[in-house]
């Protein structure tokens, strides 16, 4: 790995410091496995949602008259499909629909104008309410990079019948970067009331994927004690922005004094305890 140069000075210093401080008691192996499996599953859900949005937005710019566009919604018609629907300015008709399978490369695109469905109307209303309440209650707690770096992206994941989770991720238009950090989630109950707010990283961690023109094969960043695990947002933005040959990344956990590594090939998180 001659071309692998990571900014490890800070990370290693943090890791050493953690070993000298009071570490949290690690969960049992079974508990740790369950936590990490849940994180991976939610990370992929977030990725599928965001990737569908990316592709649908590109199609929207290509196929639609921007002057006639209104809102949009992203949702799951079934467990293995993500759909994105763009509305006209009056939010009465669908002007573009995109659906993608999570099991294959199959996708469906239609730019035929049709009335929006009752479900789509309900989802549009729900999205509007969630964003308004999120900004009203937590807007002053969220920081993002400048527009020249990239705008934040919003994804709504239904955790179960009683819990909706809105993720707000830092996007980037800069090439050869993975934008870890500047990421948040807000949980809402079935009445669309906010019940929990999470800040996953302390700041933006923009990690280069090239060093002197050569692709970096792995990245490492550290998490503070109040956020000990790899996060679904870490996995999502890694999958979105990684170069083709980068198949894993690691997080140094200062809370547990260990390293978590996400493997794309195995779609698992592995734990390496500090010696």
C-alpha positions in Angstrom: 0.0 0.0 0.0 2.7 2.4 -1.1 0.1 4.9 -2.3 -1.9 4.8 1.0 -1.3 8.0 2.9 -3.8 8.9 5.5 -3.9 11.8 7.8 -3.3 9.6 10.8 -1.4 11.9 13.1 -4.6 13.3 14.7 -6.4 10.0 14.6 -3.6 8.1 16.2 -3.1 10.8 18.8 -6.7 10.6 19.7 -6.6 6.8 19.8 -3.6 6.9 22.2 -5.3 9.5 24.4 -8.4 7.2 24.6 -6.3 4.4 25.9 -5.1 6.6 28.8 -8.6 7.8 29.7 -11.6 6.0 31.1 -13.1 3.9 28.4 -16.7 2.8 28.2 -17.5 -0.9 28.8 -17.9 -2.5 25.4 -21.1 -4.4 24.7 -20.9 -8.2 24.5 -19.9 -9.8 21.2 -23.6 -10.6 20.5 -24.8 -7.2 21.4 -22.0 -5.5 19.3 -22.9 -7.7 16.3 -26.6 -6.8 16.6 -25.7 -3.0 16.9 -23.4 -3.1 13.9 -25.7 -5.2 11.7 -28.5 -2.6 12.4 -26.1 0.2 11.5 -25.2 -1.5 8.2 -28.8 -2.1 7.3 -29.8 1.5 8.0 -26.7 2.8 6.2 -27.7 0.9 3.0 -31.3 2.2 3.3 -30.0 5.7 3.5 -27.7 5.1 0.6 -30.5 3.7 -1.6 -32.7 6.7 -0.8 -29.9 9.2 -1.5 -28.7 7.4 -4.7 -32.3 7.3 -6.1 -32.5 11.1 -5.4 -29.3 11.7 -7.2 -30.3 9.8 -10.3 -33.8 11.2 -10.4 -32.6 14.7 -10.0 -30.2 14.3 -12.9 -33.1 13.0 -15.0 -35.3 15.9 -13.9 -32.8 18.4 -15.1 -32.6 16.6 -18.4 -36.3 16.0 -19.1 -38.3 18.7 -17.2 -39.0 22.3 -17.6 -37.6 23.9 -14.5 -40.2 26.7 -14.6 -42.9 24.1 -14.1 -41.5 22.2 -11.1 -42.8 22.1 -7.6 -41.9 19.7 -4.8 -40.8 16.0 -4.7 -41.0 13.0 -2.5 -38.9 9.9 -2.1 -40.4 6.7 -0.6 -40.5 2.9 -0.8 -43.4 1.4 -2.7 -42.2 -1.9 -1.4 -39.3 -3.3 0.7 -37.0 -3.6 -2.3 -37.8 -0.5 -4.3 -37.2 3.2 -3.9 -39.3 5.8 -5.9 -38.8 9.5 -6.5 -41.7 11.6 -7.8 -41.4 15.2 -9.0 -44.5 17.4 -9.0 -45.5 20.4 -11.1 -45.6 23.9 -9.6 -49.2 23.4 -8.3 -48.2 20.1 -6.7 -51.2 18.5 -8.6 -49.5 16.3 -11.2 -46.5 14.1 -11.4 -44.1 15.3 -14.1 -41.3 12.7 -13.5 -41.2 9.3 -11.8 -38.2 7.2 -11.1 -38.1 3.8 -9.4 -35.0 1.7 -8.7 -34.6 -1.8 -7.3 -32.3 -2.4 -4.4 -31.8 -6.0 -5.6 -30.6 -5.4 -9.1 -29.8 -2.6 -11.7 -33.4 -2.5 -12.8 -35.0 0.9 -13.0 -38.1 2.6 -14.3 -38.5 6.1 -15.6 -41.6 8.0 -16.8 -42.0 11.6 -17.7 -45.7 11.2 -18.7 -47.8 13.7 -16.8 -50.4 12.1 -14.5 -52.3 13.2 -11.4 -50.5 12.5 -8.2 -51.8 9.7 -6.1 -53.4 10.0 -2.6 -50.3 8.4 -1.1 -48.0 10.9 -2.9 -50.1 13.8 -1.7 -49.9 12.5 1.9 -46.1 12.0 1.6 -45.6 15.5 0.2 -47.6 17.0 3.1 -45.7 14.9 5.6 -42.3 15.9 4.2 -43.3 19.6 4.4 -44.4 19.2 8.0 -41.2 17.3 9.0 -38.9 19.9 7.5 -40.7 22.8 9.0 -40.6 21.2 12.5 -37.0 20.2 12.2 -35.9 23.6 11.2 -38.0 25.3 13.8 -36.8 23.2 16.7 -33.2 22.3 15.7 -32.2 24.6 12.9 -29.7 26.5 15.2 -27.9 23.3 16.1 -27.1 22.3 12.5 -24.1 23.7 10.6 -23.1 23.0 7.0 -20.4 23.9 4.6 -20.6 26.8 2.1 -22.6 26.4 -1.1 -19.3 26.2 -3.0 -18.6 22.9 -1.2 -22.0 21.4 -1.4 -25.5 21.7 -0.1 -27.2 19.5 2.6 -29.4 16.6 1.5 -32.5 15.4 3.2 -33.6 11.7 3.4 -36.6 10.4 5.3 -36.5 6.7 6.5 -39.4 4.9 8.1 -37.9 2.9 10.9 -41.2 1.3 11.9 -44.9 2.2 12.1 -44.2 4.5 15.0 -40.9 6.1 14.1 -39.8 8.3 11.2 -36.2 9.3 11.0 -35.1 12.4 8.9 -31.4 12.4 8.0 -29.7 15.6 6.9 -26.3 14.9 5.2 -23.5 17.1 4.0 -23.2 16.8 0.2 -20.3 18.0 -1.9 -19.7 19.1 -5.5 -15.9 18.9 -4.9 -14.3 15.9 -6.7 -12.2 13.3 -5.0 -13.6 13.8 -1.5 -15.7 11.9 0.9 -17.7 14.3 3.1 -17.9 12.6 6.5 -19.5 14.9 9.2 -22.0 17.7 9.3 -24.6 15.1 9.6 -27.7 14.9 11.7 -30.9 12.9 12.3 -34.2 13.9 13.8 -36.7 11.2 15.0 -40.5 11.9 14.8 -43.3 9.9 16.3 -46.5 8.8 14.5 -48.0 12.2 15.1 -45.1 13.8 13.3 -43.7 15.4 16.5 -39.9 15.6 16.9 -38.7 13.4 19.8 -34.9 13.0 19.3 -32.0 14.9 17.7 -28.6 13.5 17.0 -25.4 15.2 15.9 -23.2 12.4 14.5 -19.9 14.3 14.1 -18.4 17.3 15.7 -17.6 19.0 12.4 -17.0 18.3 8.7 -14.3 15.7 7.9 -13.6 16.0 4.2 -11.3 13.1 3.4 -9.4 13.1 0.1 -9.6 10.0 -2.1 -6.5 10.8 -4.0 -2.9 11.5 -2.9 -0.5 12.9 -5.5 -2.8 11.7 -8.3 -3.0 8.1 -6.9 -6.2 6.7 -5.4 -6.3 6.2 -1.7 -7.4 2.6 -0.8 -8.7 3.2 2.7 -9.7 6.1 5.0 -9.7 6.5 8.7 -11.4 9.1 10.9 -12.1 9.2 14.7 -15.3 9.5 16.7 -15.6 11.3 20.0 -16.8 9.3 23.1 -20.5 10.4 22.7 -20.6 8.7 19.3 -18.7 5.5 19.6 -19.9 3.5 16.5 -19.7 3.8 12.8 -22.9 5.7 11.7 -25.4 5.0 9.0 -24.4 8.4 7.6 -20.7 7.3 7.4 -21.7 4.3 5.4 -24.1 6.2 3.1 -21.6 8.9 2.2 -18.8 6.4 1.8 -20.9 4.4 -0.7 -21.9 7.6 -2.6 -18.5 9.2 -2.9 -15.9 6.4 -2.7 -13.7 5.6 -5.7 -14.4 2.3 -7.4 -11.4 0.5 -5.8 -12.0 1.7 -2.2 -14.0 -1.1 -0.5 -13.6 -0.3 3.2 -13.1 2.5 5.7 -12.4 2.6 9.4 -13.4 4.6 12.5 -11.3 4.9 15.6 -13.7 4.8 18.6 -12.3 6.8 21.5 -15.2 5.5 23.7 -14.3 1.9 23.4 -10.6 2.1 22.5 -11.1 0.0 19.3 -11.3 0.3 15.6 -14.5 -0.3 13.6 -14.0 -1.2 9.9 -16.8 -1.4 7.4 -16.3 -3.9 4.6 -18.3 -3.3 1.5 -17.4 -6.7 0.1 -18.8 -8.5 3.1 -21.3 -5.7 4.0 -20.3 -6.0 7.7 -18.6 -4.0 10.4 -15.6 -5.6 12.0 -14.2 -4.8 15.4 -10.5 -4.7 16.2 -9.9 -4.2 19.9 -6.9 -2.2 21.1 -4.0 -4.3 22.2 
